[in-house]
Amino acid sequence: MFSRLPLIEMSSRYSIRKFPLHILTILSGHSNETSRYCQDSKNKECTSYVVWQYTLSGKGCINLNDTCYDLFPGSLMIVSVPGPHMYYLPEDSTHWEFVFLAMVGREAVRITKMIEQHLGNIIDAVKIPKTLAVLYEFLENILSEKINNPFINSKYSYLLCMTLMEEIGTIRQVEGTRSFEKVILFLKKNIQRDISVKEMAEVMRLSSSHFTRLFGKEMGLSPRKYLEDLRLRIAMDILFEDKATIKEIAARCGIYDVNYFCHLFKKHYGISPKKYKAREGI
């Protein structure tokens, strides 16, 4: 049914809003890319936003932390920007047809980060039929310009997010986090202090070498790299919501050298913590 939508990109900018909205779709469309399509989320220095991109035909690819995943028809990709990912038309694909939307606002970012953390960035759309139905109705209305004010736009945007949240409760996590829930909970509770791989292994009652091998195989990252990424994800959440200084936020995430923290953050997200913190929502 999505293929019936017009091949168009629609900007939804509203010049007059009497009060802030915490979720709003600002860009949507239906596209069929055939050459040189690439979106790098690491180097964005504009207001934070999120992208939903549903593949209809052909094949796309997303690079997440230097690991590539194919995006086949029926794949719903959800990412927050800035982030450690890049999505593109790969060389072995003749085309990538998809529908998409971009949302801004604190709720859009908060909900998306929750989804990324617990489910990953790629969802099999077969398992979320209600969400797809809402997505289609929303896109059909917005691309035909039936939605012409920010309040109806925000209503649909929030409904889309909440419908997905309702449905993903029945989906198994895709990144293997259930097998390592205990150690991940341990890391989150002790994020402010230095944590060794030996300590992580002891939580799982495994030797350090065996734990490192199993963790890397299932999670796709070494334990140390996962801990570093976790510190940065938590820091990003705090930066988005908290008025603490950069130095205080770095310490709360277990990184006590603020210069090193700033270096890691910019390397990971393509923007300095100071610039990210200074952004304004809608």
C-alpha positions in Angstrom: 0.0 0.0 0.0 2.9 2.4 0.7 4.0 2.2 -3.0 0.8 4.0 -3.9 2.0 7.1 -2.1 3.5 9.8 -4.4 7.2 10.0 -4.8 7.6 13.3 -3.0 9.4 14.9 -0.1 7.2 17.2 2.1 8.5 19.7 4.6 6.1 20.5 7.5 7.3 23.8 9.0 4.8 25.9 10.8 5.6 29.6 11.3 3.1 30.2 14.1 2.9 28.1 17.3 1.4 29.6 20.5 3.3 27.2 22.7 6.0 24.5 22.4 5.2 21.0 21.2 7.3 18.2 22.3 7.0 16.0 19.3 6.5 17.1 15.7 7.2 15.6 12.2 9.0 18.2 10.1 9.9 16.1 7.0 8.3 13.1 5.3 8.2 11.4 2.0 8.5 8.5 -0.4 11.8 8.0 -2.2 13.4 5.6 -4.6 17.2 6.1 -4.5 19.3 4.7 -7.4 22.7 6.3 -6.9 25.0 8.0 -4.4 22.5 8.1 -1.5 24.2 8.4 2.0 23.1 9.9 5.3 25.9 10.2 7.9 24.4 10.8 11.4 27.8 11.3 13.1 28.4 14.7 11.7 25.2 16.6 12.4 25.3 19.9 14.3 21.7 20.9 14.0 18.8 20.4 16.4 18.4 16.7 17.6 15.9 14.7 15.6 14.9 11.2 14.8 14.3 9.3 11.6 11.9 6.5 10.7 12.6 4.8 7.4 10.6 1.8 6.1 12.0 -0.1 3.2 9.6 -1.0 0.4 11.8 -2.6 -2.3 15.5 -2.9 -3.2 18.0 -2.9 -0.4 19.7 -0.3 1.8 22.4 -0.6 4.4 23.1 0.9 7.8 26.5 1.0 9.5 26.2 0.9 13.3 29.4 1.2 15.2 31.4 0.0 12.2 29.2 -3.1 11.6 27.0 -3.1 8.5 23.4 -4.4 8.4 21.3 -4.9 5.3 17.9 -3.2 5.1 15.5 -5.4 3.1 11.8 -4.8 2.3 9.9 -5.0 5.5 12.6 -3.4 7.6 11.8 -0.4 9.7 14.9 1.6 10.6 14.7 4.0 13.6 17.6 6.2 14.5 18.3 9.3 16.6 20.6 12.0 15.2 23.3 12.6 16.1 24.3 9.0 16.5 27.0 6.4 15.7 25.4 5.4 12.4 25.4 6.0 8.6 22.8 4.6 6.2 23.2 4.4 2.5 22.5 2.7 -0.9 25.2 -0.1 -1.0 27.1 -0.8 -4.2 25.5 -4.2 -4.7 21.9 -2.7 -4.7 20.4 -1.1 -7.8 17.8 0.9 -5.9 16.4 1.5 -2.4 12.7 2.5 -2.2 11.4 3.6 1.2 9.1 6.0 3.0 10.4 8.1 5.8 9.7 10.8 8.3 11.8 13.0 10.6 10.6 14.1 14.0 11.9 16.7 16.4 11.1 17.4 20.0 12.1 16.1 23.4 9.5 13.3 23.4 10.5 12.1 19.9 14.2 11.9 21.0 13.4 10.3 24.4 11.1 7.6 23.0 13.6 6.8 20.2 16.5 6.5 22.5 14.4 4.1 24.6 13.7 2.0 21.5 17.3 2.0 20.4 18.6 0.9 23.8 16.1 -1.9 24.3 15.3 -3.1 20.8 18.0 -1.8 18.4 17.7 0.3 15.3 16.1 -2.3 12.9 12.6 -3.8 13.5 10.9 -6.4 11.5 7.7 -4.7 10.4 5.8 -8.0 10.2 5.7 -7.9 14.0 4.2 -4.3 14.2 1.1 -4.2 11.9 -0.7 -1.6 14.0 2.3 0.7 13.8 2.5 0.3 10.0 -1.2 1.1 9.7 -0.7 4.4 11.6 2.4 5.2 9.6 0.6 4.7 6.3 -2.4 6.8 7.4 -0.1 9.6 8.7 2.0 9.7 5.5 -1.1 9.6 3.3 -2.6 12.5 5.1 0.6 14.6 5.4 1.7 14.0 1.8 -1.7 15.0 0.5 -1.5 18.1 2.7 -4.6 17.1 4.6 -2.6 17.8 7.8 -2.1 21.6 7.8 -1.5 22.6 11.4 1.1 21.6 14.0 -1.4 20.2 16.5 -2.8 17.5 14.3 0.7 16.7 13.1 1.9 16.4 16.8 -1.1 14.2 17.6 -0.3 11.7 14.7 3.4 11.8 15.6 2.8 10.9 19.2 0.2 8.2 18.2 2.8 6.6 15.9 5.4 6.5 18.7 2.9 5.1 21.3 1.6 2.5 18.9 5.1 1.2 18.4 5.8 1.2 22.1 2.6 -0.9 22.6 3.7 -3.4 20.0 7.4 -3.8 20.8 6.6 -5.2 24.2 6.1 -8.6 22.5 9.3 -8.5 20.4 12.5 -10.2 21.5 15.4 -7.8 21.8 17.6 -8.0 18.8 21.0 -7.2 20.3 21.2 -10.1 22.8 20.8 -8.0 25.8 18.6 -10.5 27.6 21.5 -12.9 28.0 23.5 -10.2 29.6 20.8 -8.3 31.4 22.5 -8.9 34.8 25.8 -7.5 33.8 24.3 -4.6 31.9 22.2 -3.7 35.0 25.4 -3.9 37.0 27.2 -1.5 34.6 24.3 1.0 34.8 24.2 0.9 38.6 28.0 1.4 38.8 28.5 3.7 35.8 30.2 6.4 38.0 33.2 4.3 38.9 35.9 2.4 37.1 34.7 -1.1 36.2 37.1 -3.9 35.1 36.3 -6.8 32.7 37.1 -9.1 35.6 34.3 -7.6 37.7 31.8 -8.0 34.8 32.8 -11.6 34.4 32.4 -12.2 38.1 28.8 -10.9 37.9 28.1 -13.6 35.2 30.2 -16.2 37.1 32.5 -16.7 34.2 36.3 -16.4 33.6 37.4 -13.1 32.1 38.4 -14.7 28.8 35.3 -16.8 28.4 33.0 -13.8 29.3 34.9 -11.6 26.9 34.4 -14.1 24.1 30.7 -14.7 24.7 29.9 -11.0 25.2 31.7 -10.0 22.0 30.0 -12.8 20.0 26.5 -11.9 21.2 26.7 -8.1 21.6 29.0 -7.3 18.7 31.3 -5.3 20.9 34.0 -6.0 23.5 33.0 -5.5 27.1 35.2 -2.4 27.4 33.9 -0.9 24.2 30.3 -1.6 25.3 31.0 0.2 28.6 32.5 3.2 26.8 29.4 3.4 24.5 27.1 3.0 27.5 28.8 5.9 29.3 28.4 8.1 26.2 24.7 7.2 25.7 24.0 8.0 29.3 25.9 11.3 29.0 23.9 12.2 25.9 20.6 11.7 27.9 21.9 13.8 30.8 23.1 16.5 28.5 19.7 16.6 26.8 17.8 17.0 30.1 20.1 18.3 32.8 21.6 21.7 33.6 24.8 20.3 35.2 28.2 21.3 33.8 30.0 19.2 31.2 32.6 18.2 33.8 29.9 17.2 36.3 28.0 15.1 33.6 31.3 13.4 32.5 32.0 12.5 36.2 28.5 11.1 36.6 29.2 8.8 33.7 32.5 7.6 35.1 34.8 9.7 33.0 36.8 12.1 35.2 39.0 13.7 32.6 36.7 16.2 31.0 39.0 16.7 28.0 39.0 13.0 27.3 35.3 12.9 27.6 34.8 15.7 25.1 37.2 13.9 22.7 35.3 10.7 23.0 31.9 12.3 22.6 32.9 14.3 19.5 34.5 11.2 18.0 31.4 9.1 18.6 28.7 11.6 17.7 30.4 14.2 15.5 29.6 17.1 17.8 31.1 18.4 21.0 29.2 18.0 24.3 29.0 21.8 24.6 27.4 22.3 21.2 25.0 19.4 21.8 23.9 20.8 25.2 23.4 24.2 23.7 20.8 23.0 21.2 17.2 24.1 21.4 14.2 21.8 21.0 10.9 23.0 19.6 
